[in-house]
Amino acid sequence: MQPLLAASPDSDKSVFGQGRTSAPAGEDLAAIMAKSSPVQFVRQVREETNKVTWPTRKETGIPPIMVVIFSAFMGVFFLLVDSIFTFILSTVFGLG
């Protein structure tokens, strides 16, 4: 069984299609992770975080507003449906 990050033996490409950036096939994941220092790890995390396309304030604010509006709409809808069924059933069965 090959390690998770090892490149295939027949090519010099890694799993993600970039050049070989992983350990040789004989090393396991723990050995790969043990090679980087905590400072290097934090530096790599910051580099990767800078690559992220973060949502804008508008993109973050619109979905919760839409959820509140949709929930209110559905609440009114089910109130009306329940009221209609209550009226019909009370008329048919002579309740109330």
MODANOR-V250197 format. One record per run of one state. SS is the DSSP state (h for helix, s for strand, l for the rest). FROM is the first residue (numbers start at 0). TO is the last residue. If there is no record, write none. Layout:
BEGIN
SS_FROM_TO + SS_FROM_TO
END
This chain:
BEGIN
l_0_11 + s_12_12 + l_13_17 + s_18_18 + l_19_27 + h_28_33 + l_34_36 + h_37_50 + l_51_55 + h_56_92 + l_93_95
END
